[in-house]
């Protein structure tokens, strides 16, 4: 079994709240960016479980490993045969950069769950989504196999948005954006701005959720679309310098550091 895994980009990303645990609730449009930038995953049945690839983390911290373990736990709870998971050799060619706002690790984990379920287990979509939510914030989108979706909560609420597929160009500067630090910087900046007048966020999000991605990108500027852009620019001066070189057709994805634009066809 061999398959390609593509990154996501955020057409818009608004922070709509947080809870006592420090989790941020977002409202966002995710689109799958099918193109040259992709990971390639190959799975074979062998004698022992093995996960290999050019990863920058331990196996226990790898989202693919976590996905397999949560899947196994769920199958055991449901008395479904899961031994095949102990004999898979998973090889990953990593090309989607980390710390880039493209959901690379989540994409791999979601693709693994989707394809393993399609081949071996045939769980209902709601079941596989439940497993995905335990693995990581964006994994549910990749398990859904949607091209475009409005995503909310902490990434677990995924509602398909039917629209024409777009082709995107992606550019990633040599800046690693730590997601946790970018959100922390966002919180600090919100504290400083707490006495200033704020946009009617609810109405803004409602409008964005109804528009096509092309309409949004053709009529909005990047600083209004992504609440994490300014915190990231403030946190990483090199990213701020890079952003100054981009024209208005480039937009910021996730917590960065990647920018994207609609590809001219």
C-alpha positions in Angstrom: 0.0 0.0 0.0 1.5 3.3 -1.1 -0.1 6.7 -1.1 0.6 10.5 -1.3 -0.1 12.8 1.6 -0.8 16.5 0.9 -0.6 19.5 3.3 -3.4 21.8 4.2 -3.6 25.6 4.1 -5.8 27.9 6.1 -7.9 30.3 3.9 -8.8 32.1 7.1 -8.1 31.4 10.7 -9.9 33.3 13.5 -9.5 32.7 17.3 -13.0 32.8 18.7 -12.3 31.8 22.4 -10.3 29.7 24.8 -10.9 27.7 27.9 -9.4 27.3 31.4 -6.9 24.7 30.1 -5.5 27.3 27.7 -6.9 25.6 24.6 -7.9 28.0 21.8 -11.1 27.6 19.9 -10.8 28.5 16.2 -13.0 29.0 13.2 -11.1 28.3 10.0 -11.4 27.1 6.4 -9.0 24.3 5.6 -8.2 23.4 2.0 -6.1 20.4 0.9 -3.2 21.7 -1.2 -2.7 19.0 -3.8 0.5 19.6 -5.7 4.2 18.9 -5.8 4.7 19.3 -2.1 3.7 16.0 -0.5 4.8 13.1 1.8 4.8 9.6 0.4 3.9 6.7 2.7 4.4 3.0 2.0 2.9 0.3 4.3 3.9 -3.4 4.1 3.0 -6.4 6.2 6.2 -7.8 7.8 7.3 -9.7 10.9 7.4 -6.8 13.4 6.1 -3.2 13.6 8.5 -0.6 12.3 8.1 3.1 11.6 10.9 4.7 9.5 11.4 8.1 7.9 13.4 11.3 8.2 11.6 12.4 11.4 12.8 15.0 13.9 11.2 13.4 16.9 11.2 10.2 18.9 8.8 7.4 17.8 6.6 7.8 20.9 6.1 11.5 20.0 5.4 10.8 16.3 1.8 11.4 15.3 1.8 8.3 13.0 2.8 6.1 16.0 0.2 7.8 18.2 -2.5 7.2 15.5 -1.7 3.5 15.3 -1.7 3.2 19.1 -5.1 5.0 19.5 -6.5 2.9 16.7 -5.3 -0.3 18.3 -6.7 0.8 21.7 -10.1 1.5 20.1 -10.2 -1.9 18.3 -9.4 -3.8 21.4 -12.1 -1.9 23.3 -14.6 -3.0 20.5 -13.3 -6.6 20.4 -12.1 -6.1 16.8 -9.1 -8.1 15.7 -6.1 -5.7 15.7 -3.0 -8.0 15.5 -2.2 -6.8 12.0 -1.1 -3.5 13.5 1.8 -5.3 15.2 3.2 -6.4 11.8 3.1 -3.3 9.8 6.2 -1.6 8.5 5.5 2.0 7.7 8.0 4.0 5.7 7.6 7.8 5.2 9.3 10.1 2.7 8.9 13.4 4.5 8.8 16.5 2.3 6.2 18.7 4.0 8.2 20.9 6.4 7.5 21.0 10.1 6.9 24.3 11.9 5.3 25.6 8.7 1.6 25.8 9.4 0.9 23.0 6.8 -0.2 20.3 9.2 2.4 17.8 8.0 2.4 15.5 11.0 -1.4 15.6 11.3 -1.7 14.9 7.5 0.4 11.7 7.8 -1.5 10.5 10.9 -4.9 11.2 9.3 -3.9 9.5 6.0 -2.6 6.4 8.0 -5.9 6.1 9.9 -8.0 6.6 6.7 -6.1 4.0 4.6 -5.7 1.4 7.3 -9.4 1.6 8.0 -10.2 1.3 4.3 -8.1 -1.8 3.9 -8.5 -3.7 7.2 -11.2 -2.5 9.6 -14.1 -0.7 7.9 -15.1 1.4 10.9 -17.8 4.0 10.5 -16.7 7.5 9.7 -17.8 8.7 13.1 -15.6 6.1 14.8 -12.5 6.9 12.8 -13.0 10.6 13.4 -13.3 9.9 17.2 -9.9 8.2 17.0 -8.4 11.1 15.0 -9.5 13.7 17.6 -7.4 11.9 20.2 -4.3 12.0 18.1 -4.1 15.7 17.4 -6.0 18.9 16.6 -5.9 18.8 12.8 -6.0 15.1 12.2 -9.8 15.0 11.9 -9.7 17.1 8.8 -7.3 14.7 7.1 -9.3 11.6 8.1 -12.4 13.2 6.6 -10.8 13.1 3.1 -12.5 16.4 2.3 -10.9 18.9 -0.1 -12.3 21.9 1.7 -14.0 22.2 5.1 -15.0 24.7 7.7 -13.2 23.6 10.9 -14.0 24.7 14.4 -13.6 23.9 18.1 -9.9 22.9 18.6 -9.9 21.3 15.1 -12.3 18.4 15.8 -15.4 19.8 14.2 -15.1 19.4 10.4 -17.9 20.4 8.1 -17.4 19.8 4.3 -17.5 22.9 2.2 -18.2 22.0 -1.4 -16.3 24.2 -3.9 -14.2 24.1 -7.0 -10.7 22.7 -6.3 -8.0 25.4 -6.5 -4.3 24.9 -7.1 -1.9 26.6 -4.7 1.7 27.7 -4.6 3.4 27.4 -1.3 6.5 29.1 -0.1 8.2 28.3 3.2 11.0 30.6 4.6 13.7 29.1 6.7 11.9 29.9 9.9 10.5 27.3 12.3 7.3 28.5 13.9 6.6 26.9 17.2 2.8 26.6 17.4 2.6 26.8 21.1 4.7 29.9 21.3 2.7 31.7 18.5 -0.5 31.1 20.4 1.1 32.4 23.6 2.2 35.5 21.8 -1.3 35.9 20.5 -2.6 35.8 24.1 -0.1 38.5 25.1 -1.0 40.8 22.2 -4.7 40.3 23.0 -4.1 41.4 26.6 -2.4 44.6 25.3 -5.4 45.3 22.9 -8.1 44.4 25.4 -9.3 48.0 25.7 -9.4 48.7 22.0 -12.5 48.3 19.8 -12.7 44.9 18.2 -14.4 43.7 15.0 -17.7 41.9 15.3 -16.0 38.5 15.1 -19.1 36.4 15.0 -20.5 38.2 11.9 -17.1 38.2 10.2 -16.7 34.4 10.7 -20.2 33.7 9.4 -19.5 35.6 6.2 -16.2 33.8 5.7 -17.8 30.4 6.2 -20.3 31.0 3.4 -17.9 32.4 0.8 -15.8 30.3 -1.5 -12.1 30.2 -0.9 -11.4 32.0 -4.1 -13.8 34.8 -3.2 -12.2 35.2 0.2 -8.6 35.4 -1.2 -9.5 37.8 -4.0 -11.2 40.3 -1.6 -9.3 40.2 1.7 -5.8 41.0 2.9 -3.7 38.5 4.7 -3.5 40.5 8.0 -7.3 40.4 8.4 -7.7 36.7 7.6 -5.3 35.0 10.0 -5.2 36.0 13.7 -1.8 34.2 14.1 0.1 36.2 11.5 0.9 39.3 13.6 1.9 37.2 16.7 4.2 35.1 14.4 5.7 38.2 12.8 6.3 39.8 16.3 7.9 36.6 17.6 10.1 35.9 14.6 11.9 38.9 13.1 13.2 36.9 10.2 9.7 36.0 9.3 8.7 39.6 9.4 11.5 40.6 7.1 10.4 37.8 4.7 6.8 38.9 4.8 7.8 42.4 3.6 9.1 40.9 0.4 5.7 39.3 -0.5 3.0 41.0 -2.6 -0.7 41.1 -1.5 -1.6 37.8 -3.2 0.3 35.7 -0.6 -1.5 34.5 2.5 -0.4 33.0 5.8 -1.2 29.4 6.8 -1.9 28.3 10.3 0.7 29.4 12.8 3.3 29.6 10.0 5.8 29.9 8.6 4.4 29.1 5.2 2.6 31.5 2.8 0.5 30.5 -0.1 -1.4 31.9 -3.1 -3.7 30.7 -5.8 -1.7 29.3 -8.6 -2.0 31.0 -12.0 -3.3 28.4 -14.5 
